[in-house]
Amino acid sequence: MINTRIENANAGFKRNRSMKALFVLGLFALLMSPLQAREPNEVAVTQLLCTSRTSSGQPIVLPRKDAQIVASVYDIMPGAAEPIHNHPYPRFGYVLAGILKVTNIDTGQIDIYKPGSFFPESVGQWHSASNIGGEPLKLLVIDFIEEGQSNIVPIK
């Protein structure tokens, strides 16, 4: 009879300990579930640039009428260069691959852009661009122009 009471007490103690462990585990799971729901970032935003000025310090002014956005990808081979030109409207570049060198003829400023660089080009200033890297340059270009207009003026 004493053995039965001890066995019953031990069983009760084990059940009580198991219930406490289950309660603590349940509470832990309950508290952790909101953290786990938020932990994997499905959307991450990385700001690349915030500016109101071009690469040469000019204020960015958008077209006044019939604005149009044109997005293009330029593929420039190693050592190749674009002829000297300027842009009458705002143009933005994003280097996807390679190394871009932009030489501003009017100011003498030289800028080097690597993958991940986002930049506003100068407006109305003569400049050239070249791939100074050993691999093809891939450049995303976004122009804000007046509808039907070109954003490249070659030097004459």
N, C-alpha and C positions, 0 to 999 in steps of 0.2 A: 504494500500500500504506500509506503514511503517512497519506493522506487517509482511508482506511478505518479505520485505528486511531483517528484523531481523531474520526471520525464515531461509531465504536463507543464511545469514551470519553464523547463528548457525550451519546449515547443513554443510556448507563449512568448518567451524572450526572443527566440529566433524570428517568430512571426512579427513581433513588435519591431525588432531591428530591421527586418526585411521591409516592413511598411515605412519605417523612417527613411531607409535608403531609397525606396521607390518614390517617396514624397520629395526628397532632396533632388533626386534625378529628374523627376517631373518638373519641379520648380526651376531647376537649372535649364531644362529644355525649353520651358515656357519663356524664361528670361532671355535665352540666347536666340530664339527663333526670329524676333524682329531684327537682331543684329545680323543674322545669317541672311535674312531676306534682303538687307541693304548692302551686304558686303560685296558681292560681285557687281562691279560697275559696268552696266550694259551700255551706258552712254558716258563718254568722257569728252570734255570740251577743253581744248588747249588753244588759248588765244595766240595767234601768230603775230599780230601787229595791231596797234591802235594809234592812229596818227591823223592829223589834219593837214600834213605837209608832204610834198614829194621828196624824193631822195636828195634833191638839191635845195630843199628848204622852201619851195614855193607853196602857197596855200592850194589845197585841192578844190577845184571849182568844177562842178558837174555841168553837162550841157543844159542849156536853158530851155530848149524845145525839142520835142519828139526824141527823147533819150532812148538809146538802144544799147543793149549789152551784147558784146561779141566775145565768146570764149574760144580760144585756139590753143593747140599744143604745137610748139616749135621743137623740131628735132635738128640739132646742130652737131655736126661731126667734130671730132677733136681737131683743133687748129683752125677751124672755119670761123668766119666773122661776118656779121651783117654790115652792109655799107653804112656810112654816116647818114643819119636821118634824124628827124624829130617827130614829135607827136602833138597835134593841135588839141587833143582831148586827153583826159586822164587814162592812164594805162597802168595796170598792176601785173606783177610777175610773181610766180611761185616756182622755185627750182625743185623739180621732181628728182632729177639725177644729173650728175656732172657738176662742173664749176664754171660759173658765168662771170666774165669781167665786163663791166660797163665803164667806158671812158667818156666823160662829159667834156666835149671840145670847148664849149663856152666857158666853163668854170675851171677846167683842169682836174676836177675831182675824179678819182678812180674808185670804184666799188667792186668788191668781190663777193659773190653770192654762192653759197653751197646748198646742198639738198636741205629742204625745210625752210629756206629763206623766202619770205614774202616781202615784196617791196613795191612802193609806188614810183613809177618812172618820172623823170622830169618832163615838163610840158613846154613845148616851144623852144627847147634848147637842143642844139646839135650834139649828138652822141653816137658812139658805136658800141657794139656788143660782140663778144667773142667767147668761144669755148676754150678755156686755157687748161682744161683737164685732159686726162688720157682716155676718157671714155665719152661716148655720145652724151650731149647735153639735152635733157628733156625739160622744157620750160612751158608751164601753163601760163597763158597770157589772157588777161581780162581787160577789154576796152569798154569805156563808157563814152559813146559817140552820139552825135546827132544822126538820126536815122538816115541811112543811105550814104553817109560820109566815110571816108577812109581815115585811119588814124596813123598813117605813115606818110611822111613827106620826105622824099629822098633829097639829098643835097645835089645842087646842079653845078 
